[in-house]
Amino acid sequence: MTRKTNHTACIHEGQIQDQQFGGAISPIYLATSYPFMDVEEKRYPRYFNTPNQQVIAKKLAALENAEAALPFSSGMAAISTSLFAFLESGDHVVFQNEIYGGSHHLVQEEFSKYGIAYSFTKGMEISDFESEIRENTKVIYMETPSNPLLNITDVRGVAKLAKEKGLISMIDNTFASPINQTPLDLGVNLVIHSATKYLGGHSDISAGAVAGNKELVDRVMYKGRNFGGNLSDFMCFLLERSMKTLALRIEKHNENAQFIAEKLTEIALVKKVYYPGLKSHNKHELAREQMYGFGGMLSFDLADDIDAKSFQHKLKMIKSSMSLAGIESTIIQPSLTSHALLSYEERMKLGISDNLLRLSVGLENKEDILDDLIQAFEK
Ligand SMILES: *Cc1c(COP(=O)(O)O)cnc(C)c1O
């Protein structure tokens, strides 16, 4: 899909006009105490309605084509609050088999304690989701492109299935960012982000966000008032600053990742490259249909006789890093990091081998990123 990228919303949407001095940027309002308005409309940080929180809410809502949005203190705060807002004891939820390791852990560690049943699909097809739906299912949860294999789920199809069955559909849109994918336009009910990743983009912000129609977002907000997990006003300011260049950054991430993915397929020591922008990706056509760009994340399997750890040590510029989506290129071995909490069997079932590396392609000159990889292969 193509559309005109909304650089203008990134820069201007939601900004607080500085009435006092006419400054060019949003002032930071640090107050935790505001005048009492009425019982419903108290202004307070944990109520998700301080001026700087509202900047993020408006900007993200504009980018996701949403009625409403909320900033959180982490992606996991956004994910857990959203899930618990729509699930209670006796309910069931269907998760896509491949989701962020922390989300997987949340479900496995916590849900049974609260009497919430769950299933993981065995694949990414609509039928895999449909076959897991039970009488007490309330929510379907997907993540696409997925971490770390960049699998693509049919967003429109899953959203339609959820609608037919009267379920709430949720998506973790972190890897795509709203610049590359706007799931609400495809019929999804609730979009979730780890803003620690592309929305922040400079490896210096921990934040999360939720977007959707006002009724659903309000439900998440009321749960959030009980759970806490609101984002501080300082961090909102920093996130606003980051989001001004979101579209610009994502366009460059897309360009660099496409270039690196194509070049990696030509390297003999690489067994397989996972990137939705490659024609060889099994869901390339679907990705083209539901995304505006393919993103900055890719993974690849090293040849069996290369040690993944020593390969990473040979890299000079690309640092090994737990996180992703920064302006700098980083690399990790998912089997030791994001998916270390899964058993070997669970990882194998997902196709995450010990020789899989996930590359977060940054904004350096793309030739420099490639050169660093090539010199490491040569060694
Ligand atoms: C990092 C990440 C999360 C969790 O976000 P935090 O900000 O670390 O809590 C959730 N989903 C995806 C896809 C992520 O990459």
The ligand as an ORCA input file, in Angstrom:
! r2SCAN-3c Opt
* xyz 0 1
  C      10.457     -4.173     23.177
  C       9.154     -4.701     22.746
  C       8.084     -4.789     23.647
  C       8.201     -4.408     25.101
  O       8.437     -3.051     25.250
  P       9.170     -2.405     26.534
  O       9.167     -0.966     26.212
  O      10.530     -3.024     26.616
  O       8.352     -2.764     27.726
  C       6.879     -5.258     23.159
  N       6.734     -5.653     21.875
  C       7.742     -5.598     20.994
  C       7.521     -6.040     19.586
  C       8.990     -5.129     21.395
  O       9.995     -5.088     20.512
*
